Amino acid sequence: MINKFLVAFLLSTTYSMAQNQLYWQQRAEYVMNIDMDVDKHQFKGTQKLTYYNNSPDTLNKVYYHLYFNAFQPGSMMDVRSRNISDPDKRVADRISKLTSDEIGYQKITSLKQDGEEVNITVQGTLLEVILKKPILPGQKTIFEMEFEAQIPVQIRRSGRNNKEGISYSMAQWYPKLAEYDYMGWHTNPYIGREFHGVWGDFDVKISIDSAYTIGGTGNLQNPKDIGHGYAKESKSNSEKLTWHFKAPNVHDFMWGADPDYTHTTAKVKNGPTLHFFYQETEENKAAWEKLPEYMVRAMDYVSENFGEYPYDQYTFIQGGDGGMEYPMATLVTGNRNFKSLLGVCVHEMIHNWYQGVLATNESLYEWMDEGFTSFAEDETLAYLLNENWEDSHLNSYRGYFTMAKSGNEEPLTTHADHYKTNRSYSLNAYYKGAVFLNQLSYIVGRKTFMRSMRRYYKEWKFKHPTPNDLMRIMEKESNMQLDWYVEHFMNTTNQIDYGIKSIIGKGDKTYVTLERNSDMMMPIDLHITYNDDSEEIIYVPLRIMRGTKEVENQSIQRQTLEAWPWTYPTYNLQLSRNVNDIKSIEIDNTQRMADIERSNNKVNISEITKPFSDPTQMK
């Protein structure tokens, strides 16, 4: 995490600006030509990569990811899967059993820098390149590569012939330049988790037997030439067609191919064209035909509430091993009922906001991708299915509570590859990440929160933001200080447990004592319901926040009390009503605060032994 007191990073893509600012961003422009051999499941490729060094550093080496090399017996992914206590069932020990014609590989046959051969070393899924000449700050260089690859049997995300019979799920399929930023090179070996990439443009030509249809990242440049749902009828496998895609300002490129794809489209008004590629069966036909109208509505909803989608197309492709996001496209398994298909497509589409466009480093902040996507997914599905959005995050809280109470919780700062269990990774990334946001809306107020999320997207799209960048915008919009929230909920496994310690009726007054029973501090919304069904909110901010949130519910009177110093374990307050006039008192009736012990949050006055007179007390 970047501490909030560090200087904020500002975007710069030129050397002159990089000299004066701490923020800078590398750029890569890919031109690739791929020749597929579908009989051998292999391909040959050329790659011209123009790399811009916008950093203040002189680079003497660069690195590429060779992801297909993970699908070989004895790879780090294989060994990790066979030794972790709860392996992903899709992987398990399957890699260790691959034969020579089933494994994946990427072999570099030639690599030149500005026309001169360079020295390379391959170690697992990483290629190290010793440069012929350093790349100085503000300079660019051109790498020209020739490579060969074999597509592995589909095990995790990418590969051939998945369980639903899709021929090719082409993710992490090309030599991909590693990212270099203010933290240095990001060269994590691939063990099946997250990705990070350099912003740039892709110009990709794929030659494949004419029976195949391709969908993927980017815009198809020659639809009239290749057909297959675009213009032409299929031809025999003896003839190849070349599919030409261009993708501007993305950090990755994915595609899928199959001879039996059905291709349909739907247009979002004043927005992108949505493409759908799937193998139509009697079982899935109705779901896939119903899907487009819902995804049009979903795209509209997310663009309005979280920020406008910036590209002119998005593609849903049946393939992969579940659901996996890539810029402008996703792979999803497609033999599902409609609600399941809708759920996975909404989730993966929203990834294009938090992984595709914002592109936070997933390895370091996987919860900012998966968790934020899950948060927006829950609210989008509630909208699409006419459900109550206020209840849409309950499953995320259940998942977080499960891990928090297990004794095995790890902090959100844990690197994605280094979680002790897959379960801990998943519950943190998806559930605690979503709770992080919804609880933040409790702290700053829903309207301020949603306004902040849109500003965060607008200001940080295409810039690889960090937690600090999000929180600084939240602070600016709320006029609060929020470093304490990140320090506790992200950096530690500290938990929240507030309770109502005592209620004492005395004359026409009621005295309430609140207590903090765990390590993490929070502001308190105390919801009072009276016997006449009127309501009141007693708001107790934290002194450390140096501010108060907006009045969220204008229909309920709110009284703001003196701020609670977090070192005080208890807080006393007075209600100007007799205790017998009160029906119930509850801490956070919206249940957005992730209080691990809710049983002490609410008191129904009728359940306390009467009469309520001094010194009647409930503990």
DANORLIN-V706955 format. One record per run of one state. SS is the DSSP state (A for helix, B for strand, O for the rest). FROM is the first residue (numbers start at 0). LEN is the number of residues. Records with the same first field share a line. If there is no record, write none. Layout:
SS->FROM-LEN, FROM-LEN
This chain:
O->0-14, 18-8, 37-4, 52-6, 65-1, 70-5, 83-11, 97-7, 113-2, 117-1, 123-2, 135-4, 150-2, 153-5, 160-7, 170-5, 177-2, 181-2, 185-14, 209-3, 216-2, 220-2, 226-13, 250-4, 258-2, 267-5, 279-5, 306-6, 318-4, 326-2, 332-5, 357-8, 384-4, 391-2, 404-11, 418-3, 444-1, 460-6, 478-4, 489-6, 496-1, 506-2, 516-7, 530-4, 545-11, 564-5, 575-3, 587-7, 595-2, 600-1, 607-12
A->14-4, 66-4, 75-8, 94-3, 222-4, 284-22, 337-20, 365-19, 388-3, 393-11, 415-3, 421-23, 445-15, 466-12, 482-7, 542-3, 578-3, 597-3, 604-3
B->26-11, 41-11, 58-7, 104-9, 115-2, 118-5, 125-10, 139-11, 152-1, 158-2, 167-3, 175-2, 179-2, 183-2, 199-10, 212-4, 218-2, 239-11, 254-4, 260-7, 272-7, 312-6, 322-4, 328-4, 495-1, 497-9, 508-8, 523-7, 534-8, 556-8, 569-6, 581-6, 594-1, 601-3
